[in-house]
Amino acid sequence: MTHGNTSRAQSTKRLLLEIGFRNVSVPPTFEWSDIHEVELVAKGHLSPSLFTRMRMRKDTDYTGLRRYAALSMSQVQQLQAAANNQQALILIEDDLLPGDSVLQVRGRLSEILSHAPPDTDMVYLEYCFESCQDLLYNPAFPHLARAYFPSCSAAIYFTPQGARKAAHLTYPVWDVIDRMYPDLIHMGWLNAYVTTPPLFYQDQYFGSNFKRGRTYWNQELHEQTGNEKVFYHVPAFHTPVCWEVGSRDVIVSHQLRLLDLRQIGVVVPPHLKANFITVQGGGEGK
């Protein structure tokens, strides 16, 4: 389990023990204050392009970038340890909610991990920003779908081979962990599956340690307006887990984000899309 906020970690640890996990640990993690860009690049832990990639997003300040780097290095460190010991690993962040009753989650999790496809490197137990229409299904594995480009990394299971491959492919750290995994999956370097539906969701109650928002970090705008408002990343405002409504449908996007504070998505079949947009826009459906 990653992150170290006491209340968050203890809450998630109690949940995992209730589900049936026995080996739950909160390993040492890198503190953002220990992230020194030049030094870690020189030692080969970080790619020289990492901070350049992160800065291009313009979604946080330098402290936020160091937090991203610390999280990525912490996850890669655990992947390396699992790879060295040829062990399976579940990396879980400390702000999870179960997507069903504990009994149901326990049963589905046991079935999924016991009967995962042979080529499995990783299974997303929680995810967001995935594309419904690009998921691939196999009736032999009814609770899984072949991932296309999943984001978020709050709960991921790695097989021993998956931990070994991911540890190799993410070191030195070349991007935020939430972007490295989907890129590697999309390029075919990692074989990933998502649970359908997700077993866990991020809990908006605890918020996030990452500061995001273009207003405060846009120096030009700050000089013009003096606006120093800080926007914090809140899981409630993530795009739903999986949907078939295009990102350009702004009204629908806004409505869906408010439907459920735990990222539970709404799938709208293509043939109903026009009607759904009309209804969400305040008109009469046809």
Number of C-alpha atoms within 10 A of each C-alpha: 22 21 21 16 13 10 12 17 21 15 15 21 20 12 16 19 12 13 18 14 12 9 7 14 10 15 13 13 18 18 16 16 10 11 19 13 17 10 11 15 17 11 10 12 15 25 19 17 13 18 20 12 13 20 14 8 9 16 20 25 18 14 14 17 22 22 22 23 26 22 20 23 24 19 21 22 18 21 27 19 15 22 23 13 11 15 16 18 20 21 18 25 19 25 26 26 17 21 18 14 11 16 12 14 18 19 13 16 17 12 13 18 14 9 12 18 17 7 12 19 24 27 26 28 26 29 28 25 17 22 17 18 13 13 17 12 15 11 8 10 15 11 20 25 22 19 25 23 21 26 20 21 21 23 24 21 22 25 24 21 19 26 27 22 19 23 22 14 17 23 18 19 22 22 23 21 23 17 15 17 24 22 18 17 19 15 12 11 15 22 20 29 27 23 22 15 18 23 24 24 24 29 20 18 14 15 14 15 14 18 20 19 16 16 20 20 21 16 14 11 14 14 10 8 10 12 14 14 12 14 16 14 18 19 21 21 16 20 19 24 24 24 22 17 23 11 11 8 11 13 14 19 18 13 12 23 19 14 14 14 19 24 28 23 20 16 16 17 14 12 8 12 16 14 16 19 20 15 14 16 15 9 11 11 13 9
